[in-house]
Amino acid sequence: GEEEDITIGQDLFYVSEKALAGIKEKLSNGKKEEDLKPFLDRVLDPELVPDEEMMVPVDMRGVGKDFDSIEDMVAELGVVGTAEAIVKAREYFEANKDEEPEDERPKPMTAAEWKEAMSGEGMESELDLEDDEDEEPDDERPKPMTVAEWKEAMSGEGTESEL
């Protein structure tokens, strides 16, 4: 389909490599929801993944439909469908449809690194390692302010965007 080519770049998500392996194994082995669920839980809640475990990138474009979150996928596709979708997303990533050079591709990372990346600014800024220099200096970061100051700031800015 033409439509999906509009999505620029990858729709990346990191999943535990072991959880992914477990999902693949269970999918080829009867597709039982109760077998898949413990692995899917570790995809849904990466906090369950031990820090030293590897997380691998998957490209959610491989799922063929846009979901806001894994929870939404489970709600719509069910446990087995979501498990299959994650495997597809990993295969899509590995197929490298964009023909990215290998050294520019997102790399696996440990769960600890991933959690740190997530607690930072979100993945994008963490993955562009070249941009480390322009961390915002503290004086440019948003400051706490009084409600009065905030209202004034909002009433100043908000007028155009309201329209």
C-alpha positions as CSV (number, residue, x, y, z in Angstrom):
1,G,0.0,0.0,0.0
2,E,1.1,3.5,-0.7
3,E,-0.2,5.0,2.5
4,E,2.3,3.6,4.8
5,D,5.3,5.0,3.0
6,I,4.4,8.4,4.6
7,T,5.6,7.2,8.0
8,I,9.0,8.7,8.0
9,G,11.7,6.5,9.6
10,Q,11.3,3.8,12.0
11,D,8.7,3.3,14.7
12,L,11.2,1.8,17.1
13,F,10.5,-0.1,20.3
14,Y,12.9,-2.0,22.4
15,V,12.0,-5.5,23.7
16,S,13.9,-7.9,25.9
17,E,15.8,-10.3,23.7
18,K,14.9,-13.2,26.0
19,A,11.3,-12.3,26.0
20,L,11.3,-12.1,22.3
21,A,13.0,-15.5,22.1
22,G,10.5,-16.9,24.5
23,I,7.6,-15.5,22.4
24,K,9.0,-17.0,19.2
25,E,9.4,-20.3,20.9
26,K,5.9,-20.4,22.3
27,L,4.4,-19.2,19.1
28,S,5.9,-22.2,17.3
29,N,4.9,-24.4,20.1
30,G,1.1,-24.2,20.3
31,K,0.5,-20.5,20.8
32,K,-0.9,-20.8,24.3
33,E,-1.9,-17.5,25.8
34,E,-0.8,-18.5,29.2
35,D,2.7,-19.5,27.9
36,L,3.0,-16.2,26.0
37,K,1.8,-13.9,28.7
38,P,4.8,-13.9,31.0
39,F,7.0,-12.9,28.1
40,L,4.6,-10.3,26.9
41,D,4.5,-8.9,30.4
42,R,8.1,-8.2,30.1
43,V,7.5,-6.4,26.8
44,L,4.7,-4.4,28.4
45,D,6.6,-3.6,31.5
46,P,10.3,-3.3,30.8
47,E,10.8,-2.7,34.5
48,L,10.4,-6.5,34.9
49,V,13.5,-7.0,32.7
50,P,16.7,-7.6,34.7
51,D,19.2,-4.8,34.1
52,E,21.8,-7.0,32.5
53,E,19.5,-8.5,29.9
54,M,19.7,-7.3,26.3
55,M,17.0,-5.2,24.8
56,V,16.7,-5.4,21.0
57,P,15.1,-2.9,18.6
58,V,11.9,-3.8,16.8
59,D,10.3,-1.7,14.1
60,M,6.6,-1.4,14.8
61,R,5.9,-0.5,11.2
62,G,6.1,-4.3,10.6
63,V,2.9,-4.7,12.5
64,G,1.0,-3.1,9.6
65,K,-1.2,-0.9,11.8
66,D,-0.5,2.0,14.1
67,F,-1.0,1.4,17.8
68,D,-0.2,3.9,20.5
69,S,1.1,1.3,22.8
70,I,1.6,-2.4,23.4
71,E,-1.4,-2.2,25.7
72,D,-3.6,-1.0,22.8
73,M,-2.3,-3.9,20.7
74,V,-3.2,-6.4,23.4
75,A,-6.6,-4.9,23.7
76,E,-7.2,-5.2,20.0
77,L,-5.1,-8.2,18.9
78,G,-5.1,-10.2,22.1
79,V,-2.1,-11.8,23.7
80,V,-1.3,-14.2,20.8
81,G,-1.9,-11.5,18.1
82,T,0.4,-9.1,19.9
83,A,3.1,-11.7,20.4
84,E,3.0,-12.3,16.6
85,A,3.0,-8.6,15.9
86,I,6.2,-8.1,18.0
87,V,7.9,-10.9,16.1
88,K,6.9,-9.3,12.8
89,A,8.2,-6.0,14.1
90,R,11.5,-7.6,14.9
91,E,11.7,-9.3,11.5
92,Y,10.8,-6.0,9.8
93,F,13.7,-4.3,11.7
94,E,16.1,-7.1,10.7
95,A,15.0,-6.8,7.1
96,N,16.2,-3.2,7.1
97,K,13.8,-2.0,4.4
98,D,15.3,1.5,4.6
99,E,18.7,0.0,3.8
100,E,20.3,1.9,6.6
101,P,24.0,1.5,6.9
102,E,24.8,-1.0,9.6
103,D,26.7,1.4,11.8
104,E,23.8,3.9,11.8
105,R,21.2,1.3,12.9
106,P,19.8,1.3,16.4
107,K,21.8,-1.1,18.5
108,P,20.8,-3.6,21.1
109,M,21.4,-2.2,24.6
110,T,21.1,-3.6,28.1
111,A,17.9,-3.1,30.0
112,A,19.8,-0.8,32.3
113,E,21.0,1.4,29.5
114,W,17.5,1.4,28.0
115,K,15.8,2.4,31.3
116,E,18.3,5.2,31.7
117,A,17.6,6.4,28.1
118,M,13.9,6.3,28.8
119,S,14.2,8.2,32.0
120,G,16.2,10.8,30.2
121,E,14.7,12.8,27.4
122,G,13.1,9.9,25.5
123,M,14.9,7.7,23.0
124,E,15.5,10.0,20.2
125,S,17.9,12.3,22.0
126,E,19.7,9.4,23.5
127,L,20.4,7.7,20.3
128,D,22.0,10.6,18.5
129,L,25.2,10.2,20.4
130,E,26.9,12.9,18.4
131,D,24.7,15.6,19.9
132,D,25.9,15.1,23.4
133,E,27.5,18.5,23.5
134,D,24.2,20.4,23.4
135,E,22.8,19.3,26.6
136,E,20.7,22.3,27.7
137,P,22.5,24.4,30.2
138,D,20.6,24.7,33.4
139,D,19.8,28.4,32.9
140,E,17.8,27.5,29.8
141,R,15.7,24.9,31.4
142,P,12.2,25.8,32.5
143,K,12.2,27.2,36.0
144,P,9.6,26.8,38.7
145,M,7.3,29.9,38.8
146,T,4.4,31.3,40.7
147,V,0.9,30.7,39.4
148,A,0.6,34.4,38.7
149,E,3.8,34.3,36.5
150,W,2.5,31.2,34.8
151,K,-0.9,32.7,34.0
152,E,0.8,35.8,32.6
153,A,3.1,33.7,30.5
154,M,0.2,31.7,29.3
155,S,-2.0,34.7,28.5
156,G,0.9,36.2,26.6
157,E,1.6,33.1,24.5
158,G,-1.7,31.5,24.4
159,T,-3.6,34.1,22.4
160,E,-2.5,33.1,18.9
161,S,-2.6,29.4,19.4
162,E,-6.2,29.6,20.7
163,L,-7.5,30.7,17.4
